[in-house]
Amino acid sequence: MSTREMREPTFLILTALARGRHHGYSLLTETKKLSGGRVSLKPGSLYTTLDRIQEEGLVEDAGEEVVAGRLRRYYALTDNGADALKREADRMEAAADAARQSLRVRTNGALA
């Protein structure tokens, strides 16, 4: 994966997969839960993202099964995906730390 900022749906999908393999519908519900309801992916968006990040080597197929007559395809995080997720989490944490520091400066400056 490139060094560009990761899109939020990708981050949420990788975060869900870091906990173990998931099928498509499970990823839809898990990403919504992880985002506190802010991100509600549509199936088309989910599968477009999964195709892209699979091509980038961040996720892989992790089996299939038929449940109630419907095929479920499972996905799993690769080592490259885990590395990319960690880099993005670190980047986001550094940005949040910088914002908090700026807010402390602002607050302290306002009191002076």
C-alpha positions, 0 to 999 in steps of 0.5 A: 500500500502506498503512503497516502492516507487510508480512507475511513472505510478501508481503515474500518474494514481492516480493523474489523478483520484484525479481530478475525475473519468476516463475511461481507454482511458481517463486515457491513455491521461491524464497520457501522458498529466500529464507527459509532454508526457514522459509517454505513457502507452499502454492499456495492461500496464494501465489495469495491473496497474489498476488491481493491484492498485484496489487489493491494495484498491487505486482505485475502480470501478465507473460505466460503460456506453456504448458509440458508442456501446463500454463499458466504465468502470470508475475508481475512487480514494479511500480514501486509494488511496488519502492517498498513493498519498499524501505520495508519493507526500510528499516523492518526494517533500522531495527528490527534496528539498534535491537535491536543497539543495545539488545544493545550497551547490555545487554552493556556494562551487564553488564560494568560 
